[in-house]
Amino acid sequence: MSAQNLPIGVQSFQSLRESGYLYVDKTPYIEQLLRGKVYFLSRPRRFGKSLFLSTLAAYFRGQKELFKGLYLEKVEEALAQQEGREAWQEYPVLYLDLNGSNYKEPQSLAINLNDHLTLWEGLYGIAPSEKDFSMRFKGVIRRACEQTGRQVVILVDEYDKPLLDTIEQPELNENH
């Protein structure tokens, strides 16, 4: 294996698989996660959380082709049968990545949240009564579930980035 095939800095499961990078199969953990409802994954920095969330997003989006040759490809049919659903069923995925902004500016978090919500509202609609982030998010989740008839998958990556960017500036934390 040459060094160029090592996925240094690659956090996208789709990119990793389509570009032929070395991948240590972590998909057995997805099978374990499917047995629960809500998880909070906390691991040290640079420990693969973003890549794993990207893998979860691909799975819940039904991107079967990305799992060719992996553990999950072999067991998905049986899992689906046990759960009374179609294999590789697509779910609405709301993927909130908070890594893309510098939160030292007071409005950065609001801008990032608004950007994500606007994208999701473009897919699932908006109600005029939804005025704040909480109401808008709740509305998107409800409409996504109603429109697809499926549970909504919510993935939040780099949830701590706004706090880490402003930890030494308490006056900014009032806005986060």
N, C-alpha and C positions, 0 to 999 in steps of 0.2 A: 504494500500500500504506500503510495507516495504522499508526501506532505500536502500536495495540492488537493487531495481527496478528503482531507480532514476539515470538518465544518467549523473552523475557528471563527467565532463571531456570528454564525448563522443562527438566527432565532426563528426562522420561518420553516415549519415542517414541510410545506409544499415546496419551497426552494430547495431544501435539503434533499428531498426525495427526487425531485425532477432533475437536479444537477448531479445526482449520483454520488453524493458525499457518503462517507462512512456514517452509519447510524446504528447505535446500540439500541435494540428494540425495547422500548419502555411500554409498549402497548398492553402487556399483561396487567399493568396498573390501571388502565382504563376499564378493563373488565371488573376489577375490584371496586373502582369508583362508581360504576353503574348501580351497585347495590345500595348506595346511599342517596341522599338528596342534596345536601349543602356541604361544601368543604371549604376550608381555609387552608391553603398550602403556604406554609412559611418555611423557607429554606434559606441558607446563606446566599449572599450575592454571587453571581456567576455559577449558579448551581443547576441551571437548566429550567427554571420556572417558566420563562417566556416560551421556550421551545415546547415544553409540555403543554402549556395553554394553547399554543398554535396547533399541536397535535390533537388536543381535545376539540378545538374548533373544526378542524378538518373532519374528524369523526362525526361530530354532530351535524355537519353540513352534508354528510353522506358521500364524501369524496373517496369512494371505494378504491379507485385506481392508485391512490397514494399509499395504500396499505398492502399492496401486492408483496407477497413473500414474508409478511410480518405475522406475528402471533394472532393479532386481531382478525386478520383476513380468514384465518383457519377456524375461529370460534364464533364469528359474528352470526352465521346462520343459526347455530344452536342457541345462542343468546336470544336472538330475535324470536325464535320459536318458543323458548321458555317464557318470554315476556309478552307473547301474543301480539307481536308487531312485525312489520316488514323488516328484512335485513337492510342495512345501510339506509335507514329512514332519515330523511332530512328534517331537521328542527330549525326553528328560527334561533339564530345565534346573535346575541348582542355582545360584541367584544369591545370592551372599553380599555384602551391602552393609554395610560397616563404618562408614558415616557417621553412623548414628543415635544414637551414644552419646558420652558425655563420658568419656574414658578416664583421667581424673585419679583416679578411684576404682579401687582395686586389682582389684576383681572385675568391672569393667565388660566387659572383653574376654571373660571366661569366660561371663558372663551373655548377651552377644550371640551368641557361638558356640553356647551351649546352646539359645538360642531358635531359631536357624536349624536346628540339628540336630534339635530336637524336631519342628519343622514338617515337615522332610523325612522323619523317621522315621514320622510320621503317614501320610505318603503311601506309603512303601516298606517300613516295618517296622523292627524292631530285634531284635538278638540279645542275650540276657542276658549273654553273655561280653564284650560291647563296653562297656568301663568308662571309657575316656578319650576325649577328643575325636578323636584320631587314629584309633582303632579304630572309633568311631562313624561318622566321615566315610567311611572305607574301606568299612564295611559298607553305608552308604547308597548309595554309588556302585555297589558290586557288585550289590545288590538292584535298584536302578533299572535297571541294564543287563539283568539277568536277567529282570525283570518286563516290560520293554518290548521287549527284543530289539534295542535300539539303543544306540549310544554315548551316554555322558552328557556334557552340556555344562556346564562349570564356569566361572562368571563371577564374578570378585572385584572389587568396586568399592570405592574409597577404602581400599585395602590399607594405606596409610601413615598413616591417621588415628590409630590408637593410638600410634604413635611420635611423630607431630607434637604430639599432646596432651600428651605426657609428656617431650619431649626435654630440657627443663630440669629435670626431676626424675628423676635417674638411679635413685633408690631404687624408683620405680614401674616402670622399664623391666625390672627383674628379673622382673616378673610377666608381661611381654609377650613 
